[in-house]
Amino acid sequence: MPQTLLGRKIERIGKRALPGFLTCIAVILLILPAWGANEEKDEETFQKAAAVLQEMLNDNNVPVGLVAKANCVMVLPNVKKFGVGIGGSGGRGPMTCRGGEHFHGKWSAPAMFSVSGVSAGLQVGGSSSDFVLLIMSDKGLEAILKGKTKLGSDATAAAGPSGATASSVGEADVLTYGKAKGLFAGVSLGSATLEPDHDANKRLYGKAISAREIVRGHEVSTPPGGEPLVSLLNSKAAKRGD
């Protein structure tokens, strides 16, 4: 009998500890890419972001007309999703903004950002998705630049309309688009958290520099890996569509 009671007690303790253990595993999986990052991988992320945006623009999944109205564009290629008991996501990608006080200028050098989010629920499996975020308002940009921004709380976010003729901005600060396994959808990123990747930005620009200084301060030139993304935006959406 004592052995039976002891076994049950151990089982109960194990069940209570399991959620915390799974959370720790999720956090480790989310931050592993950052630990293994280097300048070559940073440049590769820039290039993948350009390819993702090019594809979505070519397919009219992300309307050029809305890009022309955006203050900034963020592209998050290969965001990883996984889950065993809890769900998680993690990835990173560049954001570039129009120059000028009223966002009528050319697109800036890109700053690297990371995205993460953990949700409760029974989720098993994993996937990789690409996301494009259009930052449509000054409020949305200020929230993102201050760091550790939670979409839906610090900045309102909504699934972006698609199609060549889509032009409605609505009241959302950020319009979000996603593509996974070849399937496109205007999606909501829920309570995902965005924050500047300070280490990557330091590697890319050779000095400690804030995301604000990169995208709004004209402090640096675009690194080689970021040129395809900036050139794409300057060619496809060179003028602000007000």
C-alpha positions as CSV (number, residue, x, y, z in Angstrom):
1,M,0.0,0.0,0.0
2,P,2.7,2.6,0.9
3,Q,4.4,1.9,-2.4
4,T,1.1,2.4,-4.3
5,L,0.5,5.7,-2.5
6,L,4.1,6.8,-3.2
7,G,3.7,5.9,-6.9
8,R,0.5,7.9,-7.2
9,K,2.1,10.9,-5.5
10,I,5.1,10.8,-8.0
11,E,2.6,10.5,-10.9
12,R,0.7,13.6,-9.7
13,I,4.0,15.6,-9.3
14,G,5.0,14.5,-12.8
15,K,1.7,15.7,-14.3
16,R,2.0,19.1,-12.6
17,A,5.6,19.5,-13.7
18,L,4.9,18.5,-17.4
19,P,3.5,21.9,-18.6
20,G,6.4,23.8,-17.1
21,F,8.9,21.4,-18.7
22,L,7.1,21.7,-22.1
23,T,7.2,25.5,-21.8
24,C,11.0,25.4,-21.2
25,I,11.5,23.2,-24.3
26,A,9.4,25.6,-26.4
27,V,11.4,28.6,-25.2
28,I,14.7,26.8,-26.0
29,L,13.5,25.9,-29.5
30,L,12.4,29.5,-30.1
31,I,15.8,31.0,-29.1
32,L,18.1,28.4,-30.7
33,P,18.0,30.2,-34.1
34,A,19.2,33.4,-32.5
35,W,22.1,31.5,-30.8
36,G,23.2,30.1,-34.1
37,A,22.9,33.3,-36.1
38,N,25.8,35.0,-37.8
39,E,26.1,37.7,-40.4
40,E,25.9,35.2,-43.3
41,K,22.6,33.9,-42.0
42,D,21.4,37.5,-41.4
43,E,22.1,38.3,-45.1
44,E,20.4,35.0,-46.1
45,T,17.3,36.0,-44.1
46,F,17.2,39.3,-46.0
47,Q,17.4,37.5,-49.4
48,K,14.7,35.0,-48.4
49,A,12.5,37.9,-47.4
50,A,12.8,39.5,-50.8
51,A,11.9,36.2,-52.5
52,V,8.8,35.8,-50.2
53,L,7.6,39.4,-51.0
54,Q,8.3,39.0,-54.7
55,E,6.2,35.9,-54.9
56,M,3.3,37.3,-52.9
57,L,3.3,40.5,-55.1
58,N,3.5,38.5,-58.3
59,D,0.5,36.4,-57.3
60,N,-1.4,39.5,-56.1
61,N,-1.7,38.0,-52.7
62,V,-0.3,41.2,-51.2
63,P,-1.8,44.1,-53.2
64,V,0.7,46.5,-54.6
65,G,-1.8,49.3,-53.9
66,L,-1.8,48.6,-50.2
67,V,2.0,48.4,-50.1
68,A,2.0,51.8,-51.7
69,K,0.0,53.1,-48.8
70,A,2.1,51.4,-46.1
71,N,4.5,53.3,-43.9
72,C,6.7,50.2,-43.5
73,V,6.8,46.6,-44.6
74,M,8.0,43.6,-42.6
75,V,8.7,40.2,-44.0
76,L,9.1,37.1,-41.8
77,P,10.3,34.1,-43.9
78,N,10.2,30.6,-42.5
79,V,8.5,31.2,-39.2
80,K,8.6,27.9,-37.4
81,K,5.5,26.5,-35.6
82,F,5.5,23.5,-33.4
83,G,3.6,22.0,-30.5
84,V,3.4,19.2,-28.0
85,G,0.8,20.1,-25.4
86,I,1.5,23.8,-26.0
87,G,2.1,25.6,-29.3
88,G,4.9,28.0,-30.2
89,S,6.3,30.0,-33.1
90,G,9.5,31.7,-33.7
91,G,11.3,33.5,-36.6
92,R,12.8,36.7,-37.7
93,G,12.9,39.0,-40.7
94,P,13.6,42.6,-41.9
95,M,11.4,45.7,-41.7
96,T,12.0,48.7,-44.0
97,C,10.2,52.0,-44.0
98,R,9.6,54.9,-46.4
99,G,11.9,57.9,-45.9
100,G,10.7,61.4,-45.1
101,E,8.7,62.9,-42.3
102,H,5.4,61.9,-44.0
103,F,6.6,58.6,-45.5
104,H,6.8,59.7,-49.1
105,G,10.5,58.9,-49.7
106,K,12.3,55.8,-50.8
107,W,12.5,52.7,-48.7
108,S,15.1,52.6,-45.9
109,A,17.8,50.1,-45.0
110,P,16.2,47.1,-43.4
111,A,16.3,46.4,-39.6
112,M,16.0,42.9,-38.4
113,F,13.2,41.9,-36.1
114,S,12.2,38.7,-34.3
115,V,8.7,37.3,-33.8
116,S,7.6,34.8,-31.2
117,G,4.4,33.6,-29.6
118,V,3.2,30.8,-27.4
119,S,-0.4,29.7,-27.2
120,A,-2.1,27.2,-24.9
121,G,-4.0,24.2,-26.2
122,L,-3.4,20.7,-27.5
123,Q,-1.3,21.1,-30.6
124,V,0.9,18.4,-32.2
125,G,3.2,18.8,-35.2
126,G,5.0,21.6,-36.8
127,S,5.1,23.8,-39.9
128,S,6.9,26.7,-41.5
129,S,5.1,29.8,-42.7
130,D,6.0,33.1,-44.4
131,F,4.4,36.3,-43.3
132,V,4.2,39.8,-44.7
133,L,3.2,42.7,-42.4
134,L,2.1,46.1,-43.7
135,I,2.4,48.8,-41.1
136,M,-0.3,51.3,-42.0
137,S,-0.2,53.8,-39.2
138,D,2.2,56.0,-37.2
139,K,0.8,54.4,-34.0
140,G,1.6,50.9,-35.3
141,L,5.1,51.9,-36.3
142,E,5.8,53.6,-32.9
143,A,4.6,50.5,-31.1
144,I,6.9,48.2,-33.1
145,L,9.9,50.5,-32.7
146,K,9.6,50.8,-29.0
147,G,10.3,47.0,-28.7
148,K,8.5,43.9,-27.3
149,T,5.3,44.8,-29.2
150,K,2.3,42.5,-28.8
151,L,0.0,42.5,-31.8
152,G,-3.6,42.9,-30.9
153,S,-2.7,44.8,-27.8
154,D,0.0,47.4,-28.4
155,A,-0.9,47.6,-32.1
156,T,-4.2,46.5,-33.7
157,A,-3.7,43.8,-36.4
158,A,-6.1,42.4,-39.0
159,A,-5.9,39.9,-41.8
160,G,-5.1,41.9,-44.9
161,P,-7.4,41.9,-48.0
162,S,-5.9,40.2,-51.0
163,G,-6.3,40.5,-54.8
164,A,-5.1,43.0,-57.3
165,T,-8.0,45.5,-56.6
166,A,-7.9,45.3,-52.8
167,S,-7.4,48.8,-51.4
168,S,-9.3,48.9,-48.0
169,V,-7.1,49.7,-45.1
170,G,-9.7,49.9,-42.4
171,E,-8.8,50.8,-38.8
172,A,-6.0,48.3,-38.3
173,D,-2.5,49.5,-37.6
174,V,-1.0,46.4,-39.1
175,L,-2.3,44.2,-42.0
176,T,-1.0,40.7,-42.0
177,Y,-0.6,38.1,-44.7
178,G,0.7,34.5,-44.5
179,K,1.6,31.6,-46.7
180,A,2.2,28.0,-45.6
181,K,2.8,24.9,-47.7
182,G,1.9,26.8,-50.9
183,L,-1.5,28.0,-49.5
184,F,-2.0,31.8,-49.1
185,A,-4.3,33.4,-46.6
186,G,-4.9,36.8,-45.1
187,V,-4.2,35.8,-41.5
188,S,-4.2,37.2,-38.0
189,L,-1.0,36.6,-36.1
190,G,-3.0,36.8,-32.9
191,S,-0.9,37.8,-29.9
192,A,2.5,37.4,-31.5
193,T,5.2,39.5,-30.1
194,L,7.6,41.5,-32.3
195,E,10.9,43.0,-31.1
196,P,14.1,44.3,-32.7
197,D,16.9,41.8,-33.1
198,H,19.7,44.0,-31.7
199,D,22.4,41.4,-32.1
200,A,21.6,40.9,-35.8
201,N,21.5,44.6,-36.4
202,K,24.8,45.1,-34.7
203,R,26.3,42.4,-36.9
204,L,24.8,43.8,-40.1
205,Y,25.8,47.4,-39.5
206,G,29.0,47.0,-37.6
207,K,27.9,48.9,-34.5
208,A,25.3,49.0,-31.9
209,I,22.3,50.7,-33.5
210,S,18.6,50.9,-32.8
211,A,15.9,49.8,-35.3
212,R,14.6,53.4,-35.2
213,E,18.0,54.7,-36.3
214,I,18.1,52.2,-39.2
215,V,14.6,52.7,-40.7
216,R,13.9,56.3,-39.7
217,G,17.2,58.0,-39.0
218,H,19.0,57.3,-42.3
219,E,22.1,56.4,-40.2
220,V,23.3,53.5,-42.4
221,S,23.4,52.2,-45.9
222,T,21.7,49.0,-47.0
223,P,23.9,45.9,-46.7
224,P,24.3,43.8,-49.8
225,G,21.9,41.1,-48.6
226,G,19.2,43.7,-48.1
227,E,19.5,45.3,-51.5
228,P,17.0,42.9,-53.3
229,L,14.2,43.7,-50.8
230,V,14.8,47.5,-50.9
231,S,15.1,47.5,-54.7
232,L,12.0,45.4,-55.1
233,L,9.9,47.9,-53.0
234,N,11.4,50.9,-54.8
235,S,10.5,49.4,-58.1
236,K,7.0,48.0,-57.2
237,A,5.8,50.7,-54.8
238,A,8.0,53.7,-55.3
239,K,5.3,56.2,-54.7
240,R,3.1,56.6,-51.6
241,G,-0.6,55.9,-52.5
242,D,-2.6,58.3,-50.3
